[in-house]
Amino acid sequence: MRFFEKEILDGQSELFYRTPVEFTKYTNKAQLRYCVGAALYMPATREMIAEEIIAHKHPSLTTIVLDLEDALGDLQVLKGIEQLKITLSKIKDALEHGQIFIEKIPLLFVRVRSAEQLEELTEQLADYQQFLTGYVLPKFSSANGRGYLELIKKQNELGFKLYAMPILESDDILLKERRLPELTLIRTLLQEFEEYILNVRIGSTDFCGLLGLRRTIRHTVYDIQPVRDCITDILNVFLRDSQFVLSGSVWEYFNQDNALAGLAREIELDRLNGLIGKTIIHPSHIATVQAMYVVLHEDYMDAERILMQAEGSMIGVEKSVYGNKMNEMKPHLIWAQRTMMRAEAFGVFNEGVNYTHLLREQVQNAV
């Protein structure tokens, strides 16, 4: 897979100074963790998921989460598991008959309900797990986390390449008096199982729900101050040392005026605060999320220069390549490293180009 492959093949490569790299679930984790992008949640009960993957219905979609948790009522869970097995069996058959190639299969995750369900599911899916990239772990906490991660480790030891994406969304994280001790315990646990952690995801909808709050289409999650406060602490604990990649919260609005404008505003704040990628619940969100994570040419040139000087030059501060800001080699080093990893995944725009140009081309080609 590759971000914007269709756009590039359709003649839009002039928008890019550097095109994105290809990746699969087997790509080195250091790079793959930046490649999740827009992760589209689908109820596991949906019957046409495999057909849509085989037909490349959404060519820009690189990550799918098959949901057995919030998307299903309690009485639908068994049906969801059965349909999940059917979905994976159809993908297996398509691969064997050359209808699709492994390089074209999106990163597939299953969101489970509990560690107990995960244990049962790994037994039921058995070899079908080879088509999964991993599992999404809801309500992840210091109390249930080890049970989840020991199971992920066990499946890897059995030969399956599987990652965990824990979601931070419990009341122990939201409530201020419990937050920092809980986040510290979770971080220590994730460090122990670091090789299996692809992304750490933030469940702001659950945080809002615990407070009885909801953002409007005109506001971002950062405008809800208790939730912003919680996100701030999560970022402070998990962004240090570049050990983990964190992803942005779901945007709830679609199919109405200003829905994508609101999404773009929130992504801009996500990106500014160090979040990479975003949970989505509607295909109309895919293009905006992917386009807004392409690196600007100016940022790429700054990052490249900072990394070059970090190799041992005596220069500690210098004017940027664009001549409009100061680059400090030590303070900006981690930013530059992350920018380069994002450039590998999403590519780099040409000078004078930004996400609006790419989205405009996509809309014009869709008409």
C-alpha positions as CSV (number, residue, x, y, z in Angstrom):
1,M,0.0,0.0,0.0
2,R,0.9,3.6,-0.4
3,F,-0.8,6.8,0.5
4,F,-2.1,8.7,-2.6
5,E,-1.1,5.9,-4.9
6,K,-4.2,6.5,-7.1
7,E,-3.7,10.2,-7.2
8,I,0.0,9.8,-8.2
9,L,-0.8,7.2,-10.9
10,D,-3.6,9.5,-12.2
11,G,-1.0,12.3,-12.8
12,Q,-1.0,14.3,-9.7
13,S,2.6,13.5,-8.8
14,E,3.5,17.2,-9.6
15,L,2.0,18.0,-6.2
16,F,4.7,16.1,-4.4
17,Y,8.3,17.0,-3.9
18,R,8.7,13.5,-2.4
19,T,6.1,10.7,-2.8
20,P,5.1,8.4,0.0
21,V,6.8,5.0,0.5
22,E,5.0,1.7,0.1
23,F,4.2,-0.3,3.2
24,T,2.5,-3.5,4.5
25,K,1.9,-5.0,7.9
26,Y,5.5,-6.4,7.7
27,T,7.1,-3.0,7.3
28,N,9.5,-2.1,10.1
29,K,7.5,-1.0,13.1
30,A,9.5,2.3,13.5
31,Q,8.1,3.3,10.1
32,L,4.7,1.4,10.2
33,R,3.5,3.2,13.3
34,Y,3.4,6.5,11.2
35,C,1.4,4.8,8.4
36,V,-1.9,4.0,10.2
37,G,-3.4,7.3,8.9
38,A,-7.2,7.5,8.8
39,A,-8.4,4.3,10.6
40,L,-12.0,3.6,9.5
41,Y,-14.1,1.8,12.0
42,M,-16.7,-0.7,10.6
43,P,-19.1,-2.9,12.5
44,A,-17.8,-6.5,12.3
45,T,-21.3,-7.6,11.3
46,R,-21.1,-5.8,7.9
47,E,-21.3,-8.4,5.2
48,M,-19.6,-6.7,2.3
49,I,-16.3,-5.7,3.9
50,A,-14.3,-8.3,2.1
51,E,-15.9,-7.5,-1.3
52,E,-15.1,-3.8,-0.8
53,I,-11.5,-4.5,0.0
54,I,-11.1,-6.8,-3.0
55,A,-12.7,-4.3,-5.3
56,H,-10.6,-1.4,-3.8
57,K,-13.9,0.5,-3.2
58,H,-12.0,3.1,-1.2
59,P,-8.5,3.3,-2.8
60,S,-7.2,5.8,-0.3
61,L,-8.2,3.7,2.7
62,T,-5.2,2.1,4.3
63,T,-6.5,1.0,7.7
64,I,-9.7,-0.7,8.7
65,V,-10.9,-1.5,12.2
66,L,-13.5,-4.3,12.4
67,D,-15.4,-3.4,15.5
68,L,-16.8,-5.9,18.0
69,E,-17.2,-3.3,20.8
70,D,-19.2,0.0,20.7
71,A,-20.5,-0.5,17.1
72,L,-22.4,-3.7,18.2
73,G,-25.1,-4.3,20.7
74,D,-24.5,-7.0,23.2
75,L,-26.8,-9.4,21.3
76,Q,-24.9,-8.8,18.0
77,V,-21.5,-9.9,19.3
78,L,-21.7,-13.6,18.3
79,K,-23.0,-12.6,14.8
80,G,-20.1,-10.2,14.6
81,I,-17.5,-12.9,15.3
82,E,-19.1,-15.2,12.8
83,Q,-19.1,-12.5,10.1
84,L,-15.5,-11.6,11.0
85,K,-14.5,-15.2,10.2
86,I,-16.4,-15.1,6.9
87,T,-14.8,-11.8,6.0
88,L,-11.3,-13.1,6.6
89,S,-12.0,-16.4,4.8
90,K,-13.1,-14.4,1.7
91,I,-9.9,-12.4,1.8
92,K,-8.0,-15.7,2.1
93,D,-9.8,-17.1,-1.0
94,A,-9.2,-13.9,-3.0
95,L,-5.5,-14.1,-2.3
96,E,-5.3,-17.7,-3.3
97,H,-7.1,-17.0,-6.6
98,G,-5.1,-13.9,-7.4
99,Q,-8.0,-11.5,-7.0
100,I,-6.0,-9.4,-4.6
101,F,-2.4,-9.2,-3.5
102,I,-1.1,-9.0,0.1
103,E,0.5,-5.6,-0.7
104,K,-3.0,-4.2,-1.5
105,I,-4.8,-5.3,1.7
106,P,-5.3,-2.5,4.2
107,L,-4.0,-2.8,7.7
108,L,-6.7,-4.8,9.3
109,F,-7.4,-4.6,13.1
110,V,-10.1,-6.0,15.3
111,R,-11.4,-4.0,18.2
112,V,-12.3,-6.5,21.0
113,R,-14.4,-5.9,24.2
114,S,-12.1,-7.5,26.8
115,A,-9.0,-9.6,27.3
116,E,-11.3,-12.6,27.8
117,Q,-12.9,-12.1,24.4
118,L,-9.4,-11.5,22.9
119,E,-8.3,-14.9,24.2
120,E,-11.4,-16.7,22.8
121,L,-11.1,-14.8,19.5
122,T,-7.5,-15.7,18.8
123,E,-8.5,-19.4,19.2
124,Q,-11.5,-19.0,16.9
125,L,-9.6,-17.1,14.2
126,A,-6.5,-19.3,14.4
127,D,-4.6,-19.0,11.1
128,Y,-6.9,-16.2,9.8
129,Q,-4.9,-14.0,12.1
130,Q,-2.2,-13.9,9.4
131,F,-4.4,-11.3,7.5
132,L,-4.7,-9.1,10.6
133,T,-2.2,-6.4,11.6
134,G,-3.4,-6.5,15.2
135,Y,-6.0,-5.7,17.7
136,V,-7.5,-2.5,19.1
137,L,-7.8,-2.7,22.9
138,P,-10.6,-0.5,24.4
139,K,-10.7,1.0,27.9
140,F,-7.0,0.1,28.3
141,S,-5.8,0.5,31.9
142,S,-3.1,-0.6,34.3
143,A,-5.6,-3.1,35.6
144,N,-6.5,-4.9,32.4
145,G,-3.6,-4.0,30.2
146,R,-1.2,-6.8,31.1
147,G,-3.9,-9.4,30.3
148,Y,-4.3,-7.9,26.8
149,L,-0.6,-7.6,26.1
150,E,0.3,-11.1,27.3
151,L,-2.1,-12.5,24.7
152,I,-0.7,-10.3,21.9
153,K,2.8,-11.5,22.9
154,K,1.7,-15.1,22.9
155,Q,0.3,-14.8,19.4
156,N,3.5,-13.3,18.1
157,E,5.4,-16.2,19.7
158,L,3.1,-18.6,17.8
159,G,4.3,-16.9,14.6
160,F,1.7,-14.3,13.9
161,K,2.9,-10.7,13.3
162,L,0.3,-8.8,15.4
163,Y,0.4,-5.4,17.1
164,A,-1.7,-3.8,19.8
165,M,-3.3,-0.4,19.6
166,P,-4.5,0.4,23.2
167,I,-7.2,3.1,23.6
168,L,-6.9,5.5,26.6
169,E,-10.5,6.3,27.5
170,S,-11.3,5.2,31.0
171,D,-12.4,7.2,34.0
172,D,-9.2,6.6,35.8
173,I,-7.5,8.6,33.1
174,L,-10.1,11.3,32.9
175,L,-10.5,12.0,36.6
176,K,-7.7,14.3,37.6
177,E,-7.0,12.9,41.0
178,R,-6.3,9.5,39.5
179,R,-4.8,10.5,36.2
180,L,-1.1,10.9,36.6
181,P,-0.6,7.7,38.7
182,E,-2.6,5.8,36.2
183,L,-0.9,7.2,33.1
184,T,2.5,6.5,34.7
185,L,1.5,2.8,35.4
186,I,0.2,2.4,31.8
187,R,3.4,3.9,30.3
188,T,5.6,1.5,32.3
189,L,3.4,-1.4,31.1
190,L,3.6,-0.3,27.5
191,Q,7.4,0.1,27.7
192,E,7.6,-3.5,28.8
193,F,5.7,-4.6,25.7
194,E,6.9,-1.9,23.4
195,E,7.8,-4.1,20.5
196,Y,4.0,-5.0,20.2
197,I,2.6,-1.4,20.5
198,L,1.9,0.2,17.1
199,N,-0.1,3.3,18.2
200,V,-1.6,4.6,21.4
201,R,-5.0,6.0,20.7
202,I,-7.1,8.6,22.6
203,G,-10.8,8.0,23.2
204,S,-12.1,11.6,23.6
205,T,-15.7,10.6,22.9
206,D,-15.7,8.4,26.0
207,F,-14.1,11.2,28.0
208,C,-16.8,13.6,26.8
209,G,-19.4,11.0,27.7
210,L,-18.2,10.6,31.2
211,L,-18.7,14.4,31.7
212,G,-21.9,14.6,29.8
213,L,-20.4,16.9,27.1
214,R,-20.2,16.9,23.3
215,R,-18.5,19.2,20.9
216,T,-20.5,20.9,18.2
217,I,-19.6,21.0,14.5
218,R,-18.1,24.4,15.1
219,H,-15.8,23.3,17.9
220,T,-12.9,20.9,18.3
221,V,-12.3,18.5,21.1
222,Y,-9.6,21.0,22.3
223,D,-12.4,23.5,23.1
224,I,-13.8,21.2,25.7
225,Q,-11.5,22.2,28.5
226,P,-11.6,19.2,30.8
227,V,-10.9,16.9,27.9
228,R,-8.2,19.2,26.6
229,D,-6.6,19.1,30.0
230,C,-6.7,15.3,29.9
231,I,-5.2,15.1,26.4
232,T,-2.5,17.5,27.5
233,D,-1.4,15.1,30.3
234,I,-1.6,12.1,28.0
235,L,0.7,13.8,25.5
236,N,3.1,14.9,28.3
237,V,3.5,11.3,29.5
238,F,3.6,9.5,26.2
239,L,5.3,11.8,23.7
240,R,8.6,12.0,25.5
241,D,11.6,10.3,24.0
242,S,9.6,9.5,20.8
243,Q,8.9,6.1,22.3
244,F,5.2,6.0,21.3
245,V,3.1,7.4,18.4
246,L,-0.2,8.7,19.5
247,S,-3.3,9.1,17.3
248,G,-6.1,11.6,17.3
249,S,-9.7,11.2,18.4
250,V,-12.7,10.5,16.2
251,W,-14.6,13.4,14.6
252,E,-18.3,12.7,14.8
253,Y,-19.8,14.9,12.0
254,F,-20.3,14.0,8.3
255,N,-22.7,14.6,5.4
256,Q,-23.5,18.2,6.3
257,D,-22.1,21.7,5.6
258,N,-18.8,22.5,7.5
259,A,-18.3,18.9,8.6
260,L,-15.0,18.6,6.8
261,A,-14.0,22.1,7.7
262,G,-14.4,21.2,11.4
263,L,-12.5,18.0,10.8
264,A,-9.6,19.9,9.2
265,R,-9.5,22.4,12.2
266,E,-9.2,19.5,14.6
267,I,-6.6,17.7,12.6
268,E,-4.5,20.9,12.5
269,L,-4.6,21.0,16.3
270,D,-3.9,17.2,16.5
271,R,-0.9,17.6,14.3
272,L,0.4,20.7,16.1
273,N,0.3,18.7,19.4
274,G,2.2,15.7,18.1
275,L,-0.7,13.3,17.1
276,I,-0.3,11.3,13.9
277,G,-3.4,9.9,12.2
278,K,-7.0,9.8,13.3
279,T,-9.8,7.4,14.1
280,I,-12.7,8.0,11.6
281,I,-16.2,6.7,11.3
282,H,-17.1,7.8,7.8
283,P,-15.3,7.3,4.4
284,S,-15.8,11.0,3.6
285,H,-13.1,11.7,6.3
286,I,-10.4,9.7,4.6
287,A,-9.1,12.2,2.1
288,T,-8.9,15.1,4.6
289,V,-7.0,13.1,7.2
290,Q,-4.5,11.7,4.8
291,A,-3.9,15.0,2.9
292,M,-3.4,17.0,6.1
293,Y,-0.5,14.7,7.2
294,V,1.5,15.3,4.1
295,V,4.6,17.3,5.1
296,L,4.9,20.9,3.8
297,H,8.0,21.6,1.7
298,E,9.1,24.3,4.1
299,D,8.9,21.9,7.1
300,Y,10.8,19.2,5.2
301,M,13.6,21.5,4.3
302,D,13.9,22.7,7.9
303,A,13.9,19.1,9.2
304,E,16.5,18.0,6.6
305,R,18.8,20.9,7.5
306,I,18.4,20.3,11.3
307,L,19.3,16.6,10.9
308,M,22.2,17.4,8.7
309,Q,23.6,19.9,11.2
310,A,23.0,17.4,14.1
311,E,25.5,15.1,12.6
312,G,28.3,17.1,14.3
313,S,28.4,20.6,12.9
314,M,29.5,23.4,15.2
315,I,26.3,25.3,14.2
316,G,23.8,25.5,17.0
317,V,21.4,28.0,15.5
318,E,20.8,29.2,12.0
319,K,18.3,30.9,9.7
320,S,15.8,28.5,8.1
321,V,16.1,27.6,4.4
322,Y,13.1,29.8,3.7
323,G,14.7,32.6,5.6
324,N,11.7,33.2,7.8
325,K,12.5,31.6,11.1
326,M,15.2,30.4,13.4
327,N,16.2,26.7,13.6
328,E,17.9,25.5,16.8
329,M,19.6,22.2,16.2
330,K,19.1,20.6,19.7
331,P,15.6,21.8,20.6
332,H,14.2,21.1,17.2
333,L,15.9,17.7,16.7
334,I,13.1,15.4,17.8
335,W,10.6,17.5,15.8
336,A,12.8,17.0,12.7
337,Q,13.1,13.3,13.3
338,R,9.3,12.9,13.5
339,T,8.8,15.1,10.5
340,M,11.1,12.9,8.4
341,M,9.2,9.8,9.5
342,R,5.9,11.5,8.5
343,A,7.5,12.5,5.2
344,E,8.3,8.8,4.5
345,A,4.8,7.8,5.2
346,F,2.7,10.6,3.7
347,G,5.2,12.3,1.4
348,V,6.2,15.9,1.0
349,F,4.3,18.6,-1.0
350,N,6.1,20.7,-3.6
351,E,6.9,24.3,-2.7
352,G,3.7,26.4,-2.6
353,V,1.4,23.4,-2.4
354,N,-0.6,22.3,0.6
355,Y,-3.4,19.9,1.5
356,T,-6.1,22.1,-0.1
357,H,-4.5,21.6,-3.6
358,L,-4.6,17.8,-3.1
359,L,-8.2,17.8,-1.9
360,R,-9.2,20.1,-4.8
361,E,-7.7,17.6,-7.3
362,Q,-9.4,14.7,-5.6
363,V,-12.8,16.5,-5.8
364,Q,-12.3,17.4,-9.4
365,N,-11.4,13.9,-10.4
366,A,-14.4,12.5,-8.6
367,V,-16.8,14.7,-10.6
